[in-house]
Amino acid sequence: MALLLALPLVTACQAGPLSGVPTADATSGTRPPLVVSPEAPREAVRQVPVVGGLEHPWSVAWLPSGDLLITERPGRLRLVRNGRLDPTPIAGVPEVLARGQGGLLDVAVHPRFADNGLVYLTYAAGTEAANHTRLARARFDGRALQDLQVIFEVPQRKAGAQHFGSRLLWLPDGTLLLAIGDGGNPPVQLDGALIRVQAQNRASALGKILHLTDTGRSVRAAALRSTSGGP
């Protein structure tokens, strides 16, 4: 499978502001809502192959060097260096549950990667009868992952191989958002009820966007410990 990027193609160039795009109000500094006319020209989209030879690529992360880390859902982390796919997968990836929608999922590099070399991975772990989503981090030395640690895992174990999540997003303050799926479609159940209702259960991590520190702790819990003077 080839990794593709979709690039918008600008259909016209002009020296002034784009036609139909409102400019900021001179007095308030605010920009009025954009109203697009049905007659306005639409952007074309062109698919550009970046690299081939991948099996179910799931996520891409750019390194400061411009190289790419790519996860393959069956459980491989690949490196694209100078535009070429390294034929040898990166060593040190944890064992994953590669079933259904599960496997090796997202990859993200720490905002201070240039200093600490930390790479973060999400993946499905366990068996088809009892599984969950994990978040791990490791130091990438350019060839392999070193000192891998699981820093968060969904406490609830579920059956089936659906709805693990799990995108990662760094915030400007260096904390991390982790999206967790609701666990599956009907008739999948947990604790005698449809598992998707766990999204409304505040005591469950399923169906949530979690706010974590870069060590995997809840940001809210870490703040409470800090204000209470606890460890």
NORRA-V704095 format. One record per residue. N is the residue number from 1. SS is DSSP state (A for helix, B for strand, O for the rest). OMEGA is omega in degrees with one decimal (999 if undefined). NEAR is the number of other C-alpha atoms within 12 Angstrom. Layout:
n	ss	omega	near
N	SS	OMEGA	NEAR
N	SS	OMEGA	NEAR
This chain:
n	ss	omega	near
1	O	179.6	14
2	O	173.0	19
3	B	-175.4	27
4	B	169.5	19
5	B	177.4	14
6	B	-176.6	14
7	B	175.5	14
8	B	177.5	14
9	B	178.8	15
10	O	-173.8	14
11	O	179.9	13
12	O	176.9	15
13	O	177.5	10
14	O	-175.1	9
15	O	-176.5	7
16	O	178.5	10
17	O	178.7	12
18	O	179.8	17
19	O	177.1	18
20	O	179.3	17
21	O	-176.6	16
22	O	177.5	16
23	O	-177.5	18
24	B	177.2	14
25	O	-173.9	11
26	O	-176.4	10
27	O	-176.0	8
28	O	-177.4	9
29	O	-179.8	9
30	O	-179.5	12
31	B	179.6	14
32	O	-179.5	14
33	O	178.5	12
34	O	176.3	14
35	O	-177.4	13
36	O	178.3	14
37	O	176.2	11
38	O	-179.5	8
39	O	-178.0	9
40	O	179.5	13
41	O	179.4	15
42	O	177.2	14
43	O	172.6	13
44	B	178.9	13
45	B	-179.7	14
46	B	177.1	13
47	B	-178.7	14
48	B	176.2	15
49	B	179.0	16
50	B	-179.8	24
51	B	178.1	27
52	O	176.0	21
53	O	-179.6	20
54	O	177.1	31
55	O	179.7	23
56	O	175.4	27
57	B	-173.8	30
58	B	-176.0	34
59	B	-179.5	35
60	B	172.7	35
61	B	178.5	32
62	B	172.5	22
63	O	179.6	28
64	O	179.8	18
65	O	-173.8	16
66	O	174.1	15
67	O	-176.8	22
68	B	164.4	30
69	B	-178.2	42
70	B	174.4	42
71	B	168.6	36
72	B	-173.2	35
73	O	177.5	33
74	O	174.8	29
75	O	180.0	36
76	B	172.4	38
77	B	-173.7	47
78	B	179.7	42
79	B	172.4	37
80	B	-176.1	32
81	B	-179.0	23
82	O	176.2	14
83	O	-177.8	17
84	B	178.9	19
85	B	174.9	24
86	O	-176.5	24
87	O	-178.8	17
88	O	177.4	17
89	O	178.5	25
90	O	-179.6	29
91	B	174.6	23
92	O	178.7	27
93	O	-179.4	37
94	O	175.5	34
95	O	-177.9	26
96	O	171.5	34
97	O	-178.2	33
98	O	179.2	29
99	O	176.4	26
100	O	179.4	20
101	O	-178.3	29
102	O	178.8	39
103	O	174.0	43
104	B	-168.4	43
105	B	-171.6	47
106	B	173.8	40
107	B	177.6	41
108	B	178.1	39
109	B	-179.5	37
110	O	178.2	34
111	O	177.9	25
112	O	-178.1	20
113	A	-178.4	25
114	A	179.9	17
115	A	-172.3	14
116	A	176.9	17
117	O	-174.1	26
118	B	176.1	30
119	B	-178.2	44
120	B	-179.4	48
121	B	167.2	52
122	B	-177.9	50
123	B	174.9	51
124	B	-178.1	45
125	B	178.1	37
126	B	178.4	28
127	O	179.9	22
128	O	178.8	22
129	O	-177.8	18
130	O	-175.0	22
131	B	179.5	32
132	B	178.7	40
133	B	176.9	47
134	B	171.7	42
135	B	179.1	44
136	B	173.0	39
137	B	-179.5	34
138	B	176.7	34
139	B	180.0	30
140	B	-176.8	31
141	O	-178.8	20
142	O	178.3	28
143	O	-174.7	22
144	B	172.7	25
145	B	-178.9	29
146	B	172.6	23
147	B	-178.9	20
148	B	177.4	23
149	B	168.9	24
150	B	-175.3	26
151	B	173.4	23
152	B	171.3	30
153	B	178.1	32
154	O	-177.1	37
155	O	-177.3	17
156	O	173.9	28
157	O	-177.3	30
158	B	174.4	37
159	O	178.1	33
160	O	-175.2	32
161	O	-178.3	33
162	O	162.7	35
163	O	175.8	35
164	O	-168.9	46
165	B	7.7	36
166	B	-177.4	41
167	B	177.7	32
168	B	177.4	35
169	B	175.8	29
170	B	175.6	24
171	O	-177.0	16
172	O	-179.3	11
173	O	177.6	16
174	O	173.3	20
175	O	-167.2	25
176	B	170.6	30
177	B	178.9	30
178	B	178.8	43
179	B	179.4	32
180	B	179.2	39
181	O	-177.3	36
182	O	173.8	38
183	O	178.0	41
184	O	177.2	32
185	O	171.7	22
186	O	12.8	17
187	O	-179.2	16
188	O	-177.1	23
189	B	172.3	24
190	B	-179.6	28
191	O	173.6	15
192	O	178.4	12
193	B	177.1	15
194	B	-173.4	20
195	A	-176.2	31
196	A	177.7	30
197	A	176.6	27
198	A	177.5	29
199	A	179.1	23
200	A	-178.1	15
201	O	-175.6	17
202	O	178.2	13
203	O	-178.0	14
204	O	176.2	27
205	O	-177.9	36
206	O	177.8	36
207	O	-175.5	29
208	O	164.0	28
209	B	-174.6	24
210	B	179.6	33
211	B	-171.6	29
212	B	168.3	29
213	O	180.0	26
214	O	173.5	36
215	O	175.7	24
216	O	178.4	31
217	O	173.0	24
218	B	179.6	24
219	A	-179.5	22
220	A	-179.9	16
221	A	179.0	18
222	A	178.8	21
223	A	179.0	17
224	A	179.0	14
225	A	-178.3	14
226	A	-177.5	12
227	A	-179.7	11
228	A	-179.9	10
229	O	-179.4	9
230	O	-179.8	10
231	O	999	10
